[in-house]
Amino acid sequence: MKRILKSRLPELWEAINSNFDLFLPMDKGTLVNFGAYEADKNIRLDVLKTNSSVKEFVFPQTETYLKFKHSKKKLELTPVAVEGREYVVFGVRNCDAASFKIMDNIFLRQPVDTYYKAHRDRGIIVTFACNNPEETCFCTAFGIDPSEASPASDVATWEKGDYLYLEAKSEKGERLLNSVATLLEDGDMADLEE
């Protein structure tokens, strides 16, 4: 387990953004939604629910998946591969991350949805545990512990005092934490229980 002072989070985000496309919950007018990281944006890790789901990262609103060329009486079809850098979605709540388990069960079994898989393979999900879920939250009704790591987490995070604790939960998560290792210090799960 690693940790970083919350006052150093902008440094962490800059470092992540230099290696990956980084998305965080931020103010977008009167809404809070995930957006591409920019240093001058108002990042909102304090908000429990964004106005749109993280599903938009695996199901883009529009996507070219096939190109065609017509010449005389022939039609040539060419599949288009998903391209782009790996991305990190930082600050996903466990209830939202749980949806990936359901979607994976549908779209990653035979026949595999290759576009969904390509988007999932490129993505690194950093969940943010809830210390104080609202009365209206539904996590526990669906067997989701808001304070524990989600099964969909590549990196799970917990806030305690002046620190944010980070724990890799997958190979992708290990790679992410290794890419910013100079900013992190060792932490311990016992720190969270104090």
C-alpha positions in Angstrom: 0.0 0.0 0.0 1.2 3.5 -0.8 0.1 7.0 0.3 0.4 10.6 -0.7 -0.4 13.9 1.0 -3.7 15.2 -0.3 -2.0 18.6 -0.8 0.2 16.8 -3.4 -2.6 15.4 -5.5 -2.2 18.0 -8.2 1.4 16.7 -8.6 0.2 13.1 -8.8 -2.4 14.0 -11.4 0.2 15.9 -13.5 2.5 12.8 -13.4 -0.4 10.5 -14.4 -1.5 12.8 -17.2 2.0 12.8 -18.7 1.8 9.0 -19.2 -2.0 8.4 -19.7 -5.1 10.3 -20.6 -6.5 11.3 -17.1 -10.2 11.8 -16.3 -11.5 13.1 -13.0 -14.8 14.3 -11.6 -15.0 18.0 -12.1 -17.4 20.9 -12.3 -19.0 21.2 -15.7 -21.4 24.2 -15.4 -24.0 23.2 -12.8 -23.1 19.4 -13.1 -20.2 17.3 -11.9 -19.0 14.8 -14.5 -15.7 13.1 -15.5 -13.6 15.3 -17.7 -10.1 15.4 -19.1 -7.6 16.7 -16.6 -6.5 20.3 -16.8 -4.7 21.9 -13.9 -7.1 24.9 -13.6 -10.3 22.8 -13.3 -12.2 22.4 -10.1 -11.7 18.7 -9.3 -14.5 17.3 -7.1 -13.5 14.1 -5.3 -15.9 15.2 -2.6 -19.0 14.5 -4.7 -20.5 11.0 -4.2 -22.3 10.7 -7.6 -21.4 12.3 -10.9 -24.2 13.2 -13.2 -23.1 10.7 -15.9 -21.7 7.2 -15.5 -18.2 5.9 -16.1 -19.8 3.6 -18.8 -19.2 6.4 -21.3 -15.5 5.3 -21.4 -16.4 1.9 -22.7 -19.5 3.0 -24.7 -18.6 6.2 -26.4 -21.6 8.2 -27.7 -20.2 7.9 -31.3 -17.5 5.7 -32.7 -16.3 4.7 -36.1 -16.0 0.9 -36.3 -16.3 0.4 -40.0 -15.3 2.2 -43.2 -16.5 1.4 -46.6 -15.5 2.2 -50.1 -17.7 1.8 -53.1 -16.3 1.4 -56.6 -18.5 0.3 -59.5 -20.4 -2.7 -58.3 -18.0 -3.6 -55.4 -18.3 -2.7 -51.8 -15.1 -2.9 -49.7 -15.6 -2.9 -45.9 -12.7 -2.2 -43.5 -13.0 -2.6 -39.8 -11.5 0.3 -37.7 -9.5 -0.5 -34.6 -9.9 1.4 -31.3 -6.9 3.7 -31.0 -5.5 6.1 -28.5 -3.5 6.1 -25.3 -4.3 4.2 -22.2 -6.6 6.2 -20.0 -7.1 6.5 -16.2 -10.5 7.3 -14.6 -9.6 8.6 -11.1 -12.3 9.0 -8.4 -14.8 6.3 -9.5 -17.1 5.4 -6.7 -17.5 1.6 -5.9 -21.2 1.6 -6.9 -20.3 2.9 -10.3 -17.3 0.6 -10.7 -19.5 -2.4 -9.9 -21.3 -1.9 -13.2 -18.1 -3.1 -15.0 -18.5 -6.5 -13.5 -22.0 -6.8 -14.9 -21.0 -5.4 -18.3 -17.9 -7.6 -18.5 -20.1 -10.6 -17.9 -22.2 -9.7 -21.0 -19.7 -8.2 -23.4 -16.6 -10.3 -22.7 -18.1 -13.7 -23.1 -18.4 -15.4 -26.4 -18.8 -13.8 -28.8 -16.6 -11.0 -27.3 -17.5 -7.5 -28.2 -14.1 -6.5 -29.5 -14.8 -2.7 -29.2 -15.9 -3.0 -25.6 -12.8 -5.2 -24.8 -10.5 -2.7 -26.5 -11.9 0.2 -24.4 -11.7 -1.9 -21.2 -8.1 -3.1 -21.9 -7.0 0.5 -22.4 -8.7 1.8 -19.2 -7.3 1.9 -15.6 -10.0 2.4 -13.0 -9.1 4.2 -9.8 -11.9 3.8 -7.2 -12.4 6.2 -4.4 -13.9 4.7 -1.2 -16.9 6.4 0.5 -16.3 7.3 4.1 -19.8 8.8 4.6 -22.3 7.4 2.1 -25.6 9.3 1.9 -28.9 7.8 3.2 -30.1 7.6 -0.4 -27.1 5.5 -1.6 -28.0 2.0 -2.7 -24.6 0.3 -2.3 -25.4 -2.0 0.6 -28.7 -3.1 -1.1 -26.7 -4.6 -3.9 -24.0 -6.1 -1.6 -21.4 -3.3 -2.4 -19.3 -2.1 0.5 -18.7 1.6 -0.2 -15.6 1.6 2.0 -13.9 -1.5 0.5 -12.1 -1.9 -2.8 -14.4 -2.7 -5.7 -13.7 -5.9 -7.7 -13.4 -3.6 -10.8 -10.6 -1.5 -9.2 -7.2 -1.4 -10.8 -6.2 0.9 -7.9 -8.3 1.4 -4.8 -8.0 4.6 -2.8 -9.0 5.6 0.7 -9.0 9.1 2.3 -7.7 9.3 5.9 -6.6 12.6 7.6 -4.1 14.4 5.4 -3.4 11.4 3.2 -4.8 9.5 0.3 -3.9 5.8 0.5 -3.5 3.8 -2.8 -3.4 0.1 -3.3 -2.9 -1.7 -6.6 -5.5 -4.4 -7.3 -4.4 -5.5 -10.8 -1.3 -5.6 -13.1 -2.6 -2.4 -14.7 -2.8 -0.8 -11.3 0.7 -1.9 -10.4 1.9 -0.3 -13.6 0.1 3.0 -12.8 1.5 3.2 -9.3 5.0 2.3 -10.5 4.8 5.2 -13.1 4.3 7.7 -10.2 6.4 5.9 -7.5 8.7 8.9 -6.9 5.7 10.8 -5.5 4.4 8.0 -3.2 5.5 6.8 0.2 4.8 3.5 1.9 1.6 3.3 3.8 -0.1 0.6 5.8 -3.7 -0.7 6.1 -3.3 -0.3 9.9 -3.1 3.5 9.3 -6.7 3.4 7.9 -8.0 1.5 11.0 -6.7 4.0 13.5 
